[in-house]
Amino acid sequence: MKEIKEKLALIINAADDKLAHDIDVLEVSELTSIADYFMICSGNNERQVIAIADAIDDKLKKEGYILRAKEGHRKGRWILLDFTDIIIHIFHKDERAFYNLERLWADGNKIDIDNYIS
């Protein structure tokens, strides 16, 4: 379990370094078999959304984690990064309000990210 917490810390800090807004982490392991955690954040524009995704991808690859799938990178409106046990959703602020994943996964346990930001 320590490894996943370290991976979460890398993800959260990479997003925070690129000034991601409203970073939320939901533990969804009891709700779905597709991942243990969802990390959701947003950027103000397409360039920032892409920069957040690239920073997370670069940081995790540098640490040896494998990116299983990446979707939406070209448009920069909603980018999904699948690192197997953690799925990352990076939204343009308008898309995030529209899709409202936090409401869809409201039964997930919300994690206090302050324990992860360095």
C-alpha angles and dihedrals in degrees: 000000000000092000093057091050090052090049090050090051091052091049096046094046093047090052092045091050088058090049096250113182130230098004109198128179120196124191104221102165092113092050104045142013095220095082145348095227140022118204113198126186139148143220131207096238142007094268092054092047090053092045091053091050092047092049092051092045093048094047094049095044089051088056092049100257117144121232105221097187142357124195134178097017096131096056098037096212099108119001120188121198117188115202092170101248095032123047115195123206115193112186138188101241092249093051092048092055091048098048097035097191091179089067092047091051096035091132089065119101110255111226121217102240093193087083089061105043114097 
